[in-house]
């Protein structure tokens, strides 16, 4: 079946689907500006599984205030964005025990 001056419905459907995928990708990139690692934190199923596993870990990262000199090296090395340098702001669900 033809529509729109010779373009088939299937071709139009594919075009709309591509536009939709690009809009989704663009939206996720914009949401990363709002919250770092937005995909990993809120949408990715693997991120959710790791977060659940990190809620009650066998081994937990602890900060020793007597040794810590606030050099913030732990923040630059933390790939999970768990903020290990701030005791109140530390998020154990985002700690991957690197």
Secondary structure, 3 states (H helix, E strand, C coil): CEECCCEEHHHHHHHHHHHHHHHHHHHHHHHHHHCCCHHHHHHCHHHHHHHHHHHCCCCCCCCCCCCCCCCCHHHHHCCCCCCCCCCCCCCHHHCCCC
